[in-house]
Amino acid sequence: MLLFKHLEKERVLYASLGSIILAFGLFNIHSQSQISEGGILGLTLLLDKWFFISPSITSAILNLLCYGMAWKEMGNKFIAYSLISIIAYSIAYASFETIGPLFPWISNYPLVCSVLGACFVGFGVGIAMRSGAAPGGDDALALLITKYTPLKIQWAYLLTDLIVLGLSLTYIPFSKIIYSLITVMISGQIIGLLMKKDS
């Protein structure tokens, strides 16, 4: 429990809020429309389609693995806030699964889904990261990439996203990959803009 000692309530709130926004968008938009995200988020959707394992489970496992690799570089407080973020995301996603999709008809409008979904992902992840947390393990990996390479964070995201989107062609029609590319580019830029305010 020492890991969670001296955490700021406001940062805990924002880490949780960002994760809830992310889970809402991922379940209600991306999951319903077959428009994927990249990185760990996209990988959880991929595993759901391949093996029928809920993202509420796979996200926690994959994120913990990524944070385990990044522990030394990120520091204890970052990891503590991120664990809170991961738990909030998993609980929120499982809750949204229980409620069911709020607007299933949105899948008929893939361009709207790609832009709206990107906004939920970008703002959700951006809010969490500004609080010192990251709801996804790829967020920690993106921060590591920016630390050791000249890449800005939005381009680090794009790199990992393109790999996952390539694998997503196994269940997403090629025409929808275009919309997925739109969503990862917009969400990455939103995250980049929100993080830029701290620099």
C-alpha positions as CSV (number, residue, x, y, z in Angstrom):
1,M,0.0,0.0,0.0
2,L,3.0,2.3,0.2
3,L,2.8,2.8,-3.5
4,F,-0.6,4.6,-3.1
5,K,0.6,6.7,-0.1
6,H,0.6,10.5,-0.6
7,L,-1.4,10.5,-3.9
8,E,-3.3,13.7,-4.7
9,K,-7.1,13.3,-4.7
10,E,-7.5,15.6,-7.7
11,R,-5.0,13.6,-9.8
12,V,-6.8,10.4,-8.8
13,L,-10.1,11.9,-9.9
14,Y,-8.7,13.0,-13.3
15,A,-6.9,9.7,-13.9
16,S,-10.2,7.9,-13.2
17,L,-12.3,10.4,-15.3
18,G,-10.0,10.1,-18.3
19,S,-10.3,6.3,-18.1
20,I,-14.1,6.3,-17.9
21,I,-14.3,8.7,-21.0
22,L,-11.9,6.3,-22.8
23,A,-13.9,3.2,-21.9
24,F,-17.2,4.9,-23.0
25,G,-15.8,5.8,-26.4
26,L,-14.1,2.5,-27.0
27,F,-17.2,0.4,-26.1
28,N,-20.0,2.6,-27.5
29,I,-18.2,3.7,-30.7
30,H,-15.1,1.7,-31.7
31,S,-16.4,-1.7,-30.6
32,Q,-19.7,-1.3,-32.3
33,S,-18.4,0.1,-35.5
34,Q,-15.4,-2.2,-36.1
35,I,-13.2,0.9,-36.2
36,S,-10.2,0.0,-34.2
37,E,-7.7,1.9,-32.2
38,G,-4.0,1.0,-32.3
39,G,-1.7,0.0,-29.5
40,I,-3.0,-1.8,-26.5
41,L,-6.5,-0.5,-27.0
42,G,-6.6,-1.9,-30.5
43,L,-5.0,-5.1,-29.4
44,T,-7.7,-5.7,-26.8
45,L,-10.4,-5.3,-29.5
46,L,-8.3,-7.7,-31.7
47,L,-8.2,-10.3,-28.9
48,D,-11.9,-9.9,-28.3
49,K,-12.6,-10.7,-32.0
50,W,-10.1,-13.5,-32.2
51,F,-10.6,-15.3,-28.8
52,F,-13.8,-13.7,-27.4
53,I,-12.0,-12.4,-24.3
54,S,-13.4,-9.1,-22.9
55,P,-11.2,-6.0,-23.2
56,S,-12.0,-5.4,-19.5
57,I,-9.8,-8.4,-18.8
58,T,-7.1,-8.2,-21.6
59,S,-6.5,-4.5,-21.0
60,A,-5.6,-5.1,-17.4
61,I,-3.2,-7.9,-18.2
62,L,-1.5,-6.2,-21.2
63,N,-1.2,-2.9,-19.4
64,L,0.3,-4.4,-16.3
65,L,2.9,-6.2,-18.5
66,C,3.8,-2.9,-20.2
67,Y,4.0,-1.0,-16.9
68,G,6.2,-3.7,-15.5
69,M,8.7,-3.0,-18.3
70,A,8.5,0.8,-17.8
71,W,8.5,0.8,-13.9
72,K,12.1,2.1,-13.5
73,E,11.7,4.9,-16.1
74,M,8.2,6.1,-15.0
75,G,8.6,6.1,-11.2
76,N,6.4,4.9,-8.4
77,K,3.8,7.7,-8.5
78,F,3.3,7.4,-12.3
79,I,2.7,3.6,-11.8
80,A,0.3,4.2,-8.8
81,Y,-1.8,6.7,-10.8
82,S,-1.7,4.4,-13.8
83,L,-2.9,1.4,-11.8
84,I,-5.8,3.5,-10.6
85,S,-6.5,4.4,-14.2
86,I,-6.3,0.8,-15.4
87,I,-8.8,-0.3,-12.6
88,A,-11.2,2.6,-13.5
89,Y,-11.0,1.6,-17.2
90,S,-11.7,-2.1,-16.6
91,I,-14.6,-1.4,-14.2
92,A,-16.1,1.2,-16.5
93,Y,-15.8,-1.0,-19.6
94,A,-17.4,-4.0,-17.8
95,S,-20.2,-1.7,-16.7
96,F,-20.8,-0.4,-20.2
97,E,-20.9,-4.0,-21.4
98,T,-23.6,-4.8,-18.9
99,I,-25.6,-1.7,-19.9
100,G,-25.2,-2.4,-23.6
101,P,-24.5,0.0,-26.5
102,L,-26.3,3.3,-26.1
103,F,-26.4,4.1,-29.8
104,P,-25.8,1.0,-31.9
105,W,-27.1,2.8,-35.1
106,I,-23.9,4.9,-35.1
107,S,-22.0,2.0,-36.8
108,N,-23.9,3.1,-40.0
109,Y,-21.8,6.2,-40.1
110,P,-18.1,5.2,-40.1
111,L,-16.6,8.6,-40.7
112,V,-18.6,10.0,-37.7
113,C,-17.4,7.0,-35.6
114,S,-13.8,7.6,-36.5
115,V,-13.9,11.3,-35.6
116,L,-16.1,11.0,-32.5
117,G,-14.3,7.9,-31.3
118,A,-10.9,9.7,-31.7
119,C,-12.2,12.5,-29.6
120,F,-13.2,10.2,-26.7
121,V,-9.9,8.4,-26.9
122,G,-7.8,11.5,-27.3
123,F,-9.4,13.4,-24.5
124,G,-9.8,10.4,-22.2
125,V,-6.1,9.4,-22.5
126,G,-5.0,13.1,-22.6
127,I,-6.8,13.9,-19.3
128,A,-5.4,10.8,-17.6
129,M,-1.8,11.5,-18.8
130,R,-2.0,15.1,-17.7
131,S,-2.8,13.9,-14.2
132,G,0.3,11.8,-14.3
133,A,-1.3,8.5,-15.3
134,A,-1.8,6.4,-18.4
135,P,-4.8,4.1,-18.9
136,G,-3.0,2.1,-21.5
137,G,0.4,0.3,-21.5
138,D,1.1,1.8,-24.9
139,D,0.9,5.2,-23.3
140,A,3.8,4.2,-21.1
141,L,5.6,2.8,-24.1
142,A,5.0,6.0,-26.1
143,L,6.5,8.0,-23.3
144,L,9.5,5.8,-23.2
145,I,9.9,6.1,-27.0
146,T,9.8,9.9,-26.7
147,K,12.4,9.8,-23.9
148,Y,14.9,7.8,-25.9
149,T,14.2,9.0,-29.5
150,P,13.6,12.3,-31.1
151,L,10.0,11.3,-31.9
152,K,7.2,13.5,-30.5
153,I,4.5,11.6,-28.6
154,Q,1.9,11.7,-31.3
155,W,4.4,10.0,-33.8
156,A,5.3,7.4,-31.2
157,Y,1.7,6.5,-30.9
158,L,1.3,6.4,-34.7
159,L,4.2,3.9,-35.0
160,T,2.6,1.4,-32.5
161,D,-0.9,2.0,-33.9
162,L,0.1,1.1,-37.5
163,I,1.5,-2.2,-36.3
164,V,-1.8,-3.2,-34.5
165,L,-3.9,-1.9,-37.4
166,G,-2.0,-4.1,-39.8
167,L,-2.9,-7.1,-37.6
168,S,-6.5,-5.8,-37.4
169,L,-6.9,-6.5,-41.1
170,T,-7.6,-10.1,-40.0
171,Y,-11.1,-9.0,-38.9
172,I,-11.7,-5.4,-40.1
173,P,-12.5,-4.9,-43.8
174,F,-9.8,-2.9,-45.6
175,S,-12.3,-0.1,-46.2
176,K,-12.7,0.4,-42.5
177,I,-9.0,0.4,-41.9
178,I,-9.0,3.8,-43.6
179,Y,-11.4,5.1,-40.9
180,S,-9.2,3.5,-38.2
181,L,-6.2,5.4,-39.6
182,I,-8.3,8.6,-39.3
183,T,-9.1,7.8,-35.7
184,V,-5.6,7.0,-34.6
185,M,-4.2,10.1,-36.3
186,I,-6.8,12.4,-34.7
187,S,-6.6,10.8,-31.2
188,G,-2.8,11.0,-31.3
189,Q,-2.8,14.7,-32.2
190,I,-5.3,15.5,-29.4
191,I,-3.1,13.7,-26.9
192,G,-0.1,15.5,-28.3
193,L,-1.8,18.9,-27.9
194,L,-3.0,18.2,-24.3
195,M,0.5,17.0,-23.3
196,K,2.1,20.0,-25.0
197,K,0.4,22.3,-22.5
198,D,2.6,20.7,-19.8
199,S,5.9,21.3,-21.7
